[in-house]
Amino acid sequence: MSTAPANAGTGTGGETDGAGPGGVNVRKAGPADGGGSPYRLSINIRQSGIYVAFALIVVLFTALTGGDLLQPQNISNIIVQNSYILILAIGMILVIISGHIDLSVGSVVAVTGAIAAVLMVNQDVAWPLALVITLAAGALIGAWQGYWIAYFGIPSFIVTLAGMLLFRALTLTVLGNQGIGPFPSEIRTLSNGFTAGYLGNIGLGALGGADLFSLLAGIAAVAGLATAQWRTRAARLGYGQTVDPFPVFVLKIAAAGALIMAVTVQLARFRNLPWVLVLLAALVLGYTLLTNRAVFGRRIYAVGGNLQAATLSGVKVKSVVFWIFVNMGVLSALAGIIFAGRLNQAGPTAGVNFELDAIAAAFIGGAAVQGGVGKVVGAITGGLIMGVINNGMSLIGAPSERVMLVKGIVLLAAVAFDVWTKRRAGAPILR
């Protein structure tokens, strides 16, 4: 577990009070500020860089594929095909923020998918009950690993490496080294299905028709984002913290809203919103609130940022670490169900290398190697970057070895960027 200090602010006359949306530092006014305006623009390239990189990668592959990347069906495919990796990335970012790692998630995906298949297909257990039992099995797996890590003191690398082998062997045992399927239609719908056109279609001019319900859902998402950011800005002003000038604040909200609506319109033109996107939106909202607003979320950052300080502050470090791994087990089980439902079969090779994709998504999304830094939205963005690279290179007919080469370079560049920004800020780098 890392003992690197939490993010330290730089500059004179004020303290860094954290980073706001879009990687903009919010600073408390100090003597050097002269008691002046509370509005100041300070771009944090470490947190903003991931979104700029994502935009550039999308533009690049849009050009290389002649616009095919942004076709409605292809956008839907990117979301559906990477949904289980994005679910894993949400859990993995919390593990990495706490200063740990989980190498077993791919095997946990496989074994929980196998458990779900045996219950639903072989034992004819009703799918809601089978779903609950499978998620409970994931929680038990996470508790097993969390105990050895948190309370017995074995490094997470070793425990989860052992888990990767153990749960892969258990998968082969449960399945008898053969696939089990097909899954109930409800599970297939959750994995591959789309929301119904509840309110019918409306015309969008040259774009054709689009599902009205999907468009309203996109508008509601933009309104929710704007409201949340407005309340955050008002709270910071109330505490005397500096924020972006109002025109810049509006521009950022408008840019984010335009992106959300652009994706929503394309999805609404195809087959409406994928159910996995609805699930992902709920998970991102819930875990963002957990990490930003809940006491437990603050304790995760405290444990990863400075273990000694967290312990001296009264944080129950062992309990926090234990529950982080329980959460990872539950999300792995959910990803296992989604993946098995998408293939309509639980197979012995399911989940191979999923742990690498989830870890890469977290690091590309801005997680720090030493822990204490990271955001759920960043992990999702990192996962989407990997998904766009996979999809874009597939569209241009690149061989698989070239895809792996590019993904490896992107991951190395992301970690190198993290180390470089720490050195630039004067933060110590563990060796």
C-alpha positions as CSV (number, residue, x, y, z in Angstrom):
1,M,0.0,0.0,0.0
2,S,1.4,3.4,-0.9
3,T,2.3,6.0,1.5
4,A,2.7,8.8,-1.0
5,P,1.3,12.1,0.2
6,A,-2.1,13.4,-1.0
7,N,-2.2,16.0,-3.7
8,A,-0.3,19.0,-2.6
9,G,-1.1,22.4,-4.1
10,T,1.5,24.8,-5.5
11,G,1.6,28.5,-5.8
12,T,1.8,31.4,-3.4
13,G,-0.7,33.1,-1.3
14,G,-3.3,30.4,-1.5
15,E,-4.0,26.7,-0.9
16,T,-5.1,24.3,-3.6
17,D,-8.4,23.0,-2.4
18,G,-8.8,20.3,-5.0
19,A,-9.7,20.2,-8.7
20,G,-13.1,21.1,-10.0
21,P,-14.9,19.7,-13.1
22,G,-12.8,19.6,-16.2
23,G,-9.5,19.7,-14.2
24,V,-9.7,23.3,-13.1
25,N,-8.0,24.0,-9.8
26,V,-10.1,25.8,-7.2
27,R,-7.9,27.8,-4.8
28,K,-8.6,29.6,-1.6
29,A,-7.9,33.3,-1.7
30,G,-4.7,34.3,0.1
31,P,-2.6,37.3,0.7
32,A,-1.0,37.1,-2.7
33,D,-4.5,37.3,-4.3
34,G,-4.8,40.7,-2.9
35,G,-8.3,40.1,-1.7
36,G,-9.4,40.4,-5.3
37,S,-11.9,38.6,-7.5
38,P,-12.9,35.0,-6.6
39,Y,-12.9,34.1,-10.3
40,R,-9.7,32.6,-11.7
41,L,-9.0,30.2,-14.5
42,S,-6.3,27.6,-13.7
43,I,-6.1,24.6,-16.0
44,N,-4.9,21.4,-14.5
45,I,-3.4,19.5,-17.5
46,R,-3.2,16.3,-15.5
47,Q,-6.9,16.0,-15.2
48,S,-8.0,17.8,-18.4
49,G,-5.5,16.0,-20.6
50,I,-7.5,12.8,-20.7
51,Y,-10.5,14.5,-22.2
52,V,-8.4,16.4,-24.8
53,A,-6.7,13.1,-25.7
54,F,-10.1,11.3,-26.0
55,A,-11.4,14.1,-28.4
56,L,-8.2,13.9,-30.5
57,I,-8.4,10.1,-30.8
58,V,-12.1,10.3,-31.8
59,V,-11.2,12.9,-34.4
60,L,-8.3,10.9,-35.7
61,F,-10.3,7.7,-36.2
62,T,-13.3,9.5,-37.6
63,A,-11.0,10.8,-40.3
64,L,-9.3,7.4,-40.9
65,T,-12.6,5.6,-41.1
66,G,-14.3,8.2,-43.4
67,G,-16.8,9.0,-40.7
68,D,-17.8,5.4,-40.0
69,L,-16.7,5.7,-36.4
70,L,-19.5,8.1,-35.5
71,Q,-22.3,6.3,-37.4
72,P,-25.3,5.6,-35.1
73,Q,-24.9,1.8,-35.2
74,N,-21.1,2.0,-34.5
75,I,-21.5,4.3,-31.5
76,S,-24.0,1.8,-30.1
77,N,-21.6,-1.1,-30.8
78,I,-18.8,0.7,-28.9
79,I,-21.0,1.1,-25.8
80,V,-22.4,-2.4,-25.9
81,Q,-19.1,-4.1,-26.7
82,N,-17.2,-2.3,-23.9
83,S,-19.9,-2.2,-21.2
84,Y,-18.4,-4.9,-19.0
85,I,-14.9,-3.4,-19.2
86,L,-16.4,0.0,-18.1
87,I,-18.2,-1.7,-15.2
88,L,-14.9,-3.2,-14.1
89,A,-13.1,0.1,-14.6
90,I,-15.5,1.7,-12.0
91,G,-14.5,-0.8,-9.4
92,M,-10.8,-0.8,-10.4
93,I,-10.5,3.0,-10.0
94,L,-11.5,2.7,-6.4
95,V,-9.1,-0.1,-5.8
96,I,-6.2,1.9,-7.4
97,I,-7.1,5.1,-5.6
98,S,-6.8,3.2,-2.3
99,G,-3.2,2.2,-3.3
100,H,-4.0,-1.4,-4.3
101,I,-4.5,-3.5,-7.5
102,D,-6.8,-6.4,-8.5
103,L,-5.5,-8.9,-11.0
104,S,-8.3,-11.4,-10.5
105,V,-11.3,-9.5,-12.0
106,G,-11.2,-11.4,-15.3
107,S,-11.3,-14.8,-13.5
108,V,-14.1,-13.5,-11.2
109,V,-16.1,-12.4,-14.3
110,A,-15.7,-16.0,-15.6
111,V,-16.7,-17.8,-12.4
112,T,-19.7,-15.6,-11.7
113,G,-20.9,-15.9,-15.3
114,A,-20.6,-19.7,-14.8
115,I,-22.5,-19.6,-11.5
116,A,-25.3,-17.5,-13.2
117,A,-25.4,-20.0,-16.1
118,V,-25.7,-23.1,-13.8
119,L,-28.5,-21.4,-11.8
120,M,-30.5,-20.1,-14.7
121,V,-29.9,-22.8,-17.3
122,N,-29.2,-26.0,-15.5
123,Q,-31.2,-25.4,-12.3
124,D,-34.0,-23.4,-13.8
125,V,-33.7,-20.8,-11.0
126,A,-35.8,-17.7,-11.8
127,W,-33.5,-15.1,-13.3
128,P,-34.1,-12.3,-10.6
129,L,-33.1,-14.7,-7.8
130,A,-30.2,-16.1,-9.8
131,L,-29.0,-12.5,-10.4
132,V,-29.1,-11.8,-6.6
133,I,-27.3,-15.1,-5.8
134,T,-24.6,-14.3,-8.4
135,L,-24.0,-10.8,-7.1
136,A,-23.8,-12.3,-3.6
137,A,-21.2,-14.8,-4.8
138,G,-19.2,-11.9,-6.2
139,A,-19.4,-10.1,-2.8
140,L,-18.2,-13.3,-1.1
141,I,-15.2,-13.5,-3.5
142,G,-14.4,-9.9,-2.8
143,A,-14.7,-10.5,0.9
144,W,-12.4,-13.5,0.7
145,Q,-9.7,-11.4,-1.0
146,G,-10.3,-8.3,1.0
147,Y,-9.8,-10.3,4.3
148,W,-6.3,-11.5,3.3
149,I,-5.3,-8.1,2.1
150,A,-6.8,-5.8,4.8
151,Y,-6.7,-8.0,7.9
152,F,-3.9,-10.5,7.2
153,G,-1.6,-8.0,5.5
154,I,-0.8,-9.9,2.3
155,P,-0.1,-7.5,-0.6
156,S,-3.0,-7.2,-3.0
157,F,-0.8,-8.1,-5.9
158,I,-0.1,-11.5,-4.4
159,V,-3.7,-12.2,-3.2
160,T,-5.3,-11.3,-6.5
161,L,-2.7,-13.1,-8.5
162,A,-3.6,-16.2,-6.5
163,G,-7.2,-15.4,-7.0
164,M,-6.7,-15.1,-10.8
165,L,-5.6,-18.8,-10.8
166,L,-8.0,-20.0,-8.2
167,F,-11.1,-18.6,-9.7
168,R,-10.1,-19.7,-13.2
169,A,-9.7,-23.2,-11.9
170,L,-13.1,-22.9,-10.2
171,T,-14.7,-21.8,-13.5
172,L,-13.4,-24.9,-15.3
173,T,-14.8,-27.0,-12.4
174,V,-18.2,-25.4,-12.4
175,L,-18.6,-25.5,-16.2
176,G,-17.0,-28.9,-16.7
177,N,-14.7,-27.3,-19.3
178,Q,-17.7,-26.6,-21.6
179,G,-20.0,-23.7,-22.4
180,I,-23.5,-23.4,-20.8
181,G,-26.4,-21.5,-22.4
182,P,-28.6,-20.1,-23.7
183,F,-29.6,-17.4,-21.1
184,P,-33.1,-16.2,-20.4
185,S,-34.3,-13.4,-22.7
186,E,-34.3,-10.8,-19.9
187,I,-30.5,-11.3,-19.4
188,R,-29.9,-11.1,-23.1
189,T,-32.0,-7.9,-23.3
190,L,-30.0,-6.3,-20.4
191,S,-26.7,-7.2,-22.3
192,N,-27.7,-6.5,-25.9
193,G,-31.2,-4.9,-25.8
194,F,-32.5,-1.4,-26.3
195,T,-35.2,0.7,-24.7
196,A,-38.5,0.7,-26.5
197,G,-39.8,3.7,-28.4
198,Y,-42.2,4.7,-25.6
199,L,-43.1,8.0,-27.1
200,G,-42.6,7.4,-30.8
201,N,-40.2,9.1,-33.2
202,I,-39.9,12.7,-34.2
203,G,-38.2,14.2,-37.3
204,L,-34.8,15.7,-37.1
205,G,-34.5,17.2,-40.6
206,A,-31.5,15.9,-42.6
207,L,-30.7,13.5,-39.8
208,G,-34.0,11.6,-40.2
209,G,-36.2,10.3,-37.4
210,A,-35.2,9.7,-33.7
211,D,-36.8,8.2,-30.6
212,L,-38.4,11.0,-28.6
213,F,-37.9,9.2,-25.2
214,S,-34.2,8.8,-25.8
215,L,-33.9,12.5,-26.7
216,L,-35.8,13.5,-23.5
217,A,-33.4,11.3,-21.5
218,G,-30.5,13.1,-23.0
219,I,-32.0,16.5,-22.2
220,A,-32.6,15.3,-18.6
221,A,-29.0,14.2,-18.3
222,V,-27.8,17.6,-19.5
223,A,-30.1,19.4,-17.1
224,G,-28.9,17.3,-14.3
225,L,-25.3,17.9,-15.1
226,A,-25.9,21.7,-15.3
227,T,-27.8,21.7,-12.0
228,A,-25.1,19.7,-10.2
229,Q,-22.3,22.0,-11.5
230,W,-24.2,25.1,-10.7
231,R,-24.7,23.9,-7.1
232,T,-21.0,23.0,-6.8
233,R,-20.0,26.5,-8.1
234,A,-22.4,28.2,-5.7
235,A,-21.1,26.2,-2.8
236,R,-17.5,27.1,-3.6
237,L,-18.3,30.7,-3.9
238,G,-20.0,30.5,-0.5
239,Y,-16.8,29.2,1.0
240,G,-14.8,32.0,-0.6
241,Q,-13.0,29.7,-3.1
242,T,-12.1,30.7,-6.5
243,V,-14.0,29.4,-9.5
244,D,-14.1,29.9,-13.2
245,P,-15.4,33.1,-14.6
246,F,-19.1,32.7,-15.5
247,P,-18.6,32.7,-19.3
248,V,-16.1,30.0,-19.0
249,F,-18.3,28.0,-16.7
250,V,-21.2,28.3,-19.2
251,L,-18.9,27.3,-22.1
252,K,-17.8,24.1,-20.3
253,I,-21.4,23.1,-19.5
254,A,-22.4,23.8,-23.1
255,A,-19.6,21.7,-24.5
256,A,-20.4,18.8,-22.2
257,G,-24.1,19.1,-23.0
258,A,-23.5,19.2,-26.7
259,L,-21.4,16.0,-26.5
260,I,-24.1,14.2,-24.5
261,M,-26.8,15.3,-26.9
262,A,-24.7,14.4,-30.0
263,V,-24.3,10.9,-28.7
264,T,-27.9,10.7,-27.6
265,V,-29.2,11.8,-31.1
266,Q,-27.1,9.2,-32.8
267,L,-28.3,6.4,-30.5
268,A,-31.9,7.7,-30.9
269,R,-31.5,7.4,-34.7
270,F,-30.4,3.8,-34.5
271,R,-32.3,1.6,-32.0
272,N,-32.7,3.9,-29.0
273,L,-30.7,3.7,-25.7
274,P,-28.9,0.4,-25.0
275,W,-30.0,-0.9,-21.6
276,V,-26.4,-1.3,-20.6
277,L,-25.9,2.4,-21.1
278,V,-28.8,3.1,-18.7
279,L,-27.1,0.7,-16.2
280,L,-23.7,2.4,-16.7
281,A,-25.3,5.9,-16.3
282,A,-26.8,4.8,-12.9
283,L,-23.4,3.3,-11.8
284,V,-21.4,6.4,-12.8
285,L,-23.9,8.7,-11.0
286,G,-23.9,6.6,-7.9
287,Y,-20.2,6.1,-7.7
288,T,-19.4,9.7,-8.5
289,L,-21.6,10.8,-5.6
290,L,-19.9,8.2,-3.4
291,T,-16.4,9.4,-4.2
292,N,-17.3,13.1,-4.2
293,R,-19.9,13.5,-1.4
294,A,-19.8,10.5,0.9
295,V,-17.6,10.0,3.9
296,F,-16.5,6.6,2.7
297,G,-15.4,8.1,-0.6
298,R,-13.2,10.6,1.2
299,R,-11.7,7.8,3.2
300,I,-10.7,5.9,0.1
301,Y,-8.7,8.9,-1.1
302,A,-7.2,9.4,2.4
303,V,-6.0,5.8,2.6
304,G,-4.4,5.9,-0.9
305,G,-3.0,9.4,-0.5
306,N,-1.3,9.1,2.9
307,L,-1.8,5.9,4.9
308,Q,-0.1,7.2,8.1
309,A,-2.2,10.4,8.1
310,A,-5.4,8.5,7.5
311,T,-4.6,6.1,10.3
312,L,-3.8,9.0,12.7
313,S,-7.0,10.7,11.7
314,G,-9.0,7.8,12.9
315,V,-9.9,6.2,9.5
316,K,-10.5,2.5,9.9
317,V,-8.1,1.6,7.1
318,K,-8.6,-2.1,7.2
319,S,-12.4,-1.8,7.0
320,V,-12.1,0.6,4.1
321,V,-9.8,-1.7,2.1
322,F,-12.0,-4.7,2.9
323,W,-15.2,-3.1,1.5
324,I,-13.4,-1.8,-1.5
325,F,-12.6,-5.4,-2.5
326,V,-16.1,-6.5,-1.7
327,N,-17.4,-3.8,-4.0
328,M,-14.9,-5.0,-6.7
329,G,-16.3,-8.5,-6.4
330,V,-19.9,-7.3,-6.8
331,L,-19.1,-5.2,-9.9
332,S,-17.1,-8.2,-11.3
333,A,-20.1,-10.4,-10.9
334,L,-22.3,-7.8,-12.6
335,A,-19.8,-7.6,-15.5
336,G,-19.8,-11.4,-15.6
337,I,-23.6,-11.5,-16.0
338,I,-23.5,-8.8,-18.7
339,F,-20.7,-10.6,-20.6
340,A,-22.3,-14.0,-20.5
341,G,-25.6,-12.5,-21.5
342,R,-24.1,-10.8,-24.5
343,L,-22.5,-14.1,-25.7
344,N,-25.6,-16.0,-24.6
345,Q,-23.3,-18.5,-23.0
346,A,-20.9,-18.9,-20.1
347,G,-17.6,-20.2,-21.3
348,P,-14.4,-21.4,-19.7
349,T,-12.3,-18.7,-21.5
350,A,-14.5,-15.8,-20.5
351,G,-12.8,-12.8,-19.0
352,V,-9.4,-13.5,-20.3
353,N,-7.3,-10.3,-20.1
354,F,-10.2,-8.3,-18.7
355,E,-8.1,-7.3,-15.7
356,L,-5.6,-5.7,-18.0
357,D,-8.2,-3.7,-19.8
358,A,-9.8,-2.5,-16.6
359,I,-6.4,-1.5,-15.1
360,A,-5.4,0.3,-18.3
361,A,-8.7,2.2,-18.3
362,A,-8.1,3.4,-14.8
363,F,-4.5,4.5,-15.4
364,I,-5.3,6.1,-18.8
365,G,-8.2,7.8,-17.1
366,G,-5.9,9.7,-14.7
367,A,-5.4,7.3,-11.7
368,A,-2.0,7.8,-10.0
369,V,0.4,4.9,-9.7
370,Q,0.9,5.6,-6.0
371,G,-2.8,5.9,-5.3
372,G,-4.8,8.8,-3.9
373,V,-5.8,10.2,-7.2
374,G,-8.5,9.3,-9.8
375,K,-12.1,9.9,-10.8
376,V,-14.9,7.6,-11.9
377,V,-15.6,9.7,-15.0
378,G,-11.9,9.5,-15.8
379,A,-11.9,5.7,-15.6
380,I,-14.9,5.6,-17.9
381,T,-13.2,8.0,-20.3
382,G,-10.1,5.7,-20.3
383,G,-12.2,2.7,-21.0
384,L,-13.8,4.5,-23.9
385,I,-10.4,5.4,-25.3
386,M,-9.5,1.8,-25.3
387,G,-12.8,0.9,-26.9
388,V,-12.5,3.6,-29.6
389,I,-8.9,2.4,-30.4
390,N,-10.2,-1.2,-30.7
391,N,-13.2,-0.3,-32.8
392,G,-11.4,2.3,-35.0
393,M,-8.5,0.0,-35.9
394,S,-10.9,-2.8,-36.6
395,L,-12.8,-0.6,-39.0
396,I,-9.6,0.3,-40.9
397,G,-8.6,-3.4,-41.0
398,A,-5.6,-3.2,-38.7
399,P,-4.2,-6.6,-37.6
400,S,-4.6,-7.6,-33.9
401,E,-0.9,-7.2,-33.1
402,R,-1.0,-3.6,-34.3
403,V,-4.0,-3.0,-32.0
404,M,-2.1,-4.4,-29.0
405,L,0.9,-2.2,-29.9
406,V,-1.1,1.0,-30.0
407,K,-2.9,0.1,-26.7
408,G,0.4,-0.6,-25.0
409,I,1.8,2.7,-26.2
410,V,-1.2,4.6,-25.0
411,L,-1.0,3.0,-21.6
412,L,2.7,3.7,-21.2
413,A,2.2,7.3,-22.4
414,A,-0.6,7.8,-19.8
415,V,1.5,6.5,-16.9
416,A,4.6,8.5,-18.1
417,F,2.4,11.6,-18.2
418,D,1.3,11.0,-14.6
419,V,4.9,10.6,-13.5
420,W,5.9,13.7,-15.4
421,T,3.2,15.9,-13.9
422,K,4.2,14.8,-10.4
423,R,7.9,15.7,-11.0
424,R,6.7,19.0,-12.5
425,A,4.7,19.7,-9.4
426,G,7.5,18.7,-7.1
427,A,5.7,15.6,-5.7
428,P,7.9,12.7,-4.7
429,I,8.0,9.7,-7.0
430,L,8.2,6.2,-5.4
431,R,10.8,3.9,-6.9
